[in-house]
Amino acid sequence: MLTSVGRPRDKLTASGSVRITIDDVRAAASALRAIAPATPLVRCDPLSHATGVPVWLKCEQFQPVGAFKVRGAFTAITRLDPSLRASGVVTHSSGNHGQAVAFVARHLGIPALVVMPETAPRVKVDAVRGYGAEIVFTDRVSTARSETAEMISRTRGMRLVPPYDDPNIIAGQATCALEILEAQPNLETLLVPIGGGGLLAGTAVAVQGLHSGARVIGVEPTGAPKFSRALAAGAPAAIERAESIADGLLPLSVGRLTFAYIQPVVREAASVTDDEIASAMKLLYWECGIRVEPSGAVGVAALQGGHIRPSGPTAVVLSGGNVDPDRFRDLVS
């Protein structure tokens, strides 16, 4: 299902926040090379043949933590004053952002604590622990995690590193689209998964900063339609519940800051079912040899399911590959 809202591309600003520029993104990209090289952008022949246009896959599952989240976490934490981050960092996450914060904290030699839902995939919990972070489990509702993280930040003096609603997180995530558009400057369509909106907001910053004419589409599960609701309402609109196999895309609302960057650039949302996500995972694995988690497959699901009809060169962000082995086998069998 595709939701489209006509909207002019105004000057990109986010009310009440520091304006993120393409120079900020380039600086983040340069710093990021210390821990993470640019990820591959590979052509997908099955999708290219099916759509009649070149389709490229941005393989973020090859990041050090298996997901794009390391971009924002590294940027946000390294831009903190060393004296402020010395007491440690805290965040809330269903998995990938938590892994990224734990990884960066270990790299910098500072403590990290991650608030996670009790239902978090075991592979993500084990990875966070493996990077040396402390974990506090809460209810699966995202608001419970954020409230717990904020309380820990206040009581223990740890710096809060939000999963998406932060200018430095957005600048870091924007480096993904920067790499795509530098490799394929004539790109016409760009499909990006959306949970809280950090990656999509960063994509909007990069697209406008590079004066690209690319059509950007946010893709979400049908069971978590917070972005299509936000587009229709013209502002973040909370949903009552979020259910999907795409566990990384289940916030109840798009962030207020992320939406302020997204809204002037992104006018379309595509929604895909869990069956379509599983089908996309099968295509990627059996026909392309690429292993991704459900959240990373939503863009491919939108193309494969016919929700998006690209008119020219297209790129799809595969946002991550962290999935329990048994769960993966069940989904692609």
C-alpha angles and dihedrals in degrees: 000000000000125000116195130186122185111229134154121243100249125181106296111249136140113218113241095009140092109272112247112221133192087252088060089052094049090050090051091049092051093050092045092063087077090076109009132039121211110284122239122272104204132183115245108213097188092055093040090055093044095050100033092232132088109272121197128193121214103212106212091160086083093066116115090260095036095253143066092254093091088072095064097035093053093046095048097044097043090050090058115100106261090235090056096049096044092090090055141256132269131197142163122233146152087228124290099064089045091053090049094051091047091049094050092044090054090048090054095040097241132126121263134194124191125196107211136177117256087240096057113135111267092233090059094045091050091049093052090050090045090059089055100254126144115239129211115189123214140165115305092248109107094223090060090055094049093048091050092049091050091050092050090048090055098043100040101033094238119149114249114233106193117215094234118338098086131095095230092047089052093047090052094048089049089069088075093062090040089061092046095050094044089053095042108024093169094057113144103186132031123186117200130180115237131205111141091352106248095125094042092047090051090049090053091051092051095044093051095039091054091043090237119168092210118142106234121204127188114216124204139163117270087235092061107040098166095128097049087048091051092050091050093047096041090232138056109292120190121229121214097234141000123212126173144117085246093088094176093061102056110104111135092231141020111250118265093230095043091050091052088061095039099049100069093051111027116065102163137066125189122199124205132189126236090250090055091049091052090048090052090050089053092050092049093047103040100034102030104025091236122138116204137161120248093262090054093054101056095095092052088047090056091053096041092047093052095244091126124044107194119204098201145354109351135193127198123197113225094201100194151339106215107128132137109262094233091047091049092051091051092051098048099037 
